[in-house]
């Protein structure tokens, strides 16, 4: 039985890629290249966020890898706006021939469940076919906020309802909305078109808090930001002194959220092309240059089959639907 990505990440943390491959049951057959003439001309990878963030970085890595392999042009086009919806809506409108692909996070898969203004069904109109990498998120705060621990942060927000400005890289993430609801917190979201402008706003104190990836730990080491908690199942090896949210003693012992970044396409793309692209992405993730980039950015490369990924995505969507059925406000 293929285990969920959550289970694999809990077991592997930032372990070698081979462990994640074995845990996800990627067979040798999945790596075999399928036949056919694809690609025979330019392929576009749409990134629905601003340039410079991890999704953009990984998307460009994949484009370069594919271009070198197939000797055909692969370009990245940034289409930020409305969370990831502008870029996703554009891809959905293109022919299902595999020549327009979409990079995005796992949050994109449940977008239409929590955003009634979405013009497409994100659970059906786009489907993931591979993962670049995954990581828990750090709660980072500007030093101006008078807190030094996660419990102190929760206490301050409760004592000052609505006064905290919390930045997001496109849209609020549903698991943190669920956390906010469970703890009875109130803050003001300030949305940015990607991680880079959101982190810049945090450094400038335009927002006082932000859930971001580990690359901002460099700013923490320089004393420009504070890291109060980590959302993953275990502590991040590059920040062993930062507790997980689950172990922080705020009443969330089961909290666990890992953000993954990967590739999507429309469901009408032929299966042999989807299988080939999945194998290509897994192959890229094994390369020394890619592994070095992942390590530098604090992300875990994850190789998975198309079937395993889509089953795990459905599990995630079912969890989100369950939260909504309980009346949780996730947007």
C-alpha positions, 0 to 999 in steps of 0.5 A: 500500500502506498503511504501518504506524503504526510507519513513519508515526510514524518518518517524521512524528515530531510532524509536522502531522496532514496528513502522517500522514493522507497516509501512512496513505492515508485517502481522502475516501470514508472521511470521508463520513458513512454513513446510518441513524438512529444514534445515536438515544439515549444512547451510553456510552464505557467507559474501562477506567482511572482518571479523569485519564489520557490515555485518559480525557482523549481519551475525554471529548474524543470524547464531547463532540465526538459529543454536540455533533455528534449532539445525543444524550447521550454519556457516559464511564464509568470501569471500571478493574481487572485492567489494562484487562480489567474494562472490556473484558469489560463492553463485550464483554457488551453488545449489538453495536449501537454504543451501548457503545464502549471506549477503550483502548491498543494493548496491549489488542489482545494482552492475551489472548495474554499473559494466560491469565487473560483471560476473552475473546479480545482478538484477536477479541472486540474490534476497534479502529476509530480512534486518538486519538493515539500517542507513545513512552514515556519511562523516568522515574526518581525522583532517589533512584535513583543513575543519570543515563543509560539505560546506568547504569540498566541496570547498576544493575538488573543489579547489584541484581536484583529491588530496583527497583520499576517502576510500570505504568499497569494492566499491564506493556507487552509490548515492555518485557517483551521488552526486560527479557528480552533484557537479563536484567533483574529488577525488581518490577512495581507495578501502578496503575489508570492513569497518574495514580496511577502517576506520583504513586507515582513522585514519592512514591518508592513506585516508582523507575521508570516508563515514561510519556508526555511530560506528566511531562516537566514534572516532569523540568524541575522536577528532581523526576524524571529522563528517561533514554530514549525508546522511539520511533523518533526523539527526542521534539521536546519532549525533544531531549536524551533519547536513544532506547533504540535509540541508547543503546548497551545492545544494542537497536539495533532497539528501537522502541515507540509506544503508541497510544490509540484506540477499540474495539468488538465485531465485531458492530457494523454496518459503517456505524456503525463507518465513521461513528465512524472518520470522526468520530474523524478529524474530531475530530483535525483540530479546532484545540481537539483539536490544541492538546490533543494538543500540550500533552500531547505526543501525535501525532494519528493519523488512519487508516482502519478497515482500515489500523488492523486490519491493523496491529493484526494485525501487532502481534499476530503480533509478540507471538505470535512473541515468545511462541513464542521463550519470552519471558515477557511477563507 
